[in-house]
């Protein structure tokens, strides 16, 4: 059970084309957003639909797959883990961000 402590599995649609970042070390990083949808009925019986946006980052060989085949609007399934980090914005304010670090990616639709 120890491998289930920080695991995220999502199926959703890409909100933008992946941004490929080339690092000084020679490695590549892909960043993109994923939209997941949920619907339920509220107390009044109305159907409520919600969209959640998730920031995703991809490292290593999976970046090459993302760079070649993944585009805005495609449906994908991902498995990864939650990561958090902080940074300073242009005004010097400390900001926090939570991202999903993708370990596996499966393309479910062609665009």
N, C-alpha and C positions, 0 to 999 in steps of 0.2 A: 504493500500500500504506500510505501514511501515515495514511489514515483508519481503518485496522484496528488501530491501536496500543492503544487502550483501548475495546474494544467488548464488550458483554455481550448475549447473546441467551438468554432463559429462557422456558420454558413451564411453568406451574404453576398452583396453586390459591391463592386469597386466604385467608389465615389469619384475617383480621379485616376488618370494614368499614373503608374508608379514613377516616382522621382528617384533616379539612379544617381547616387553620390559616389564619386571616386575619391578615396582617402589617400593621404600622403604615403601610407604604408603599402599602397598598391591594392588594397582590398576594396571591394564594392559593397555598398549598402543600398537597399531599396526601401523606400518609404511610401506608404499609400494609406488611404482610409477605406474602411469597410462598413457598409450599412447593413444592419440586421433589423428585421421587422417583427413586430408582435401585435396581436390584437386580442381584445377581451371585451366583455360586456360589463358596463358599470352598474351601479345600483338601480339606475333608472331604466336599464335594459338597452341602453344605446351601445352600439359597437364602437369601441375606441381602438384606433390604430396608432402605434408608436414606432418611431424609428430611432435606433441607437447608433451612434457613430463610434467606431473604434480605430485608433491609430495603430498601424502595423509597421513593423520593421523586419527586414529579411537580410540575413547574412549568408556568406559562403556560397556554395554552388547553386543554391536555390535562387540566388539573385539572377543568375544567367537565364533560368527558366522564366522568371518574372519579366526580365528585360525583353525576351523574345516573344513571349506568348500572352502575357497578361495585359489587358487594356480596360479602360473605364467602361463600366456597365456590365462586365462579365460576372457571372456567379461563380464563387470559389468556396471551397471548404478549407479551413486552416486548423492546424493544431500547433499550440505553442505555450508560452508562459507569460505571465504578467511581469513587467519590469517598470520601475519608477525611477525618475531622475529629476534633477532641478537645474535651472540655468538662470542667468540674468538677462532680462530684456534690454532693449536699447535705452530705456529710461533708468536702468539700474535696479529695477524691481525683481525680486526673486520669484520665479515661476516654477510650477511643478507640473509634470506630465506623466501619465501612465500610458504605456504602450504594450502591445502584444508582440513579443519576439517570436516570430514564426519559425517552427522547426520543420513542418510539413505543409505542403500546399497541393490541393487537387483542383484542377479547373473543371467546373461542372457545365459551363456553357461556352459556346464559341461566339465571338463577336465579329 
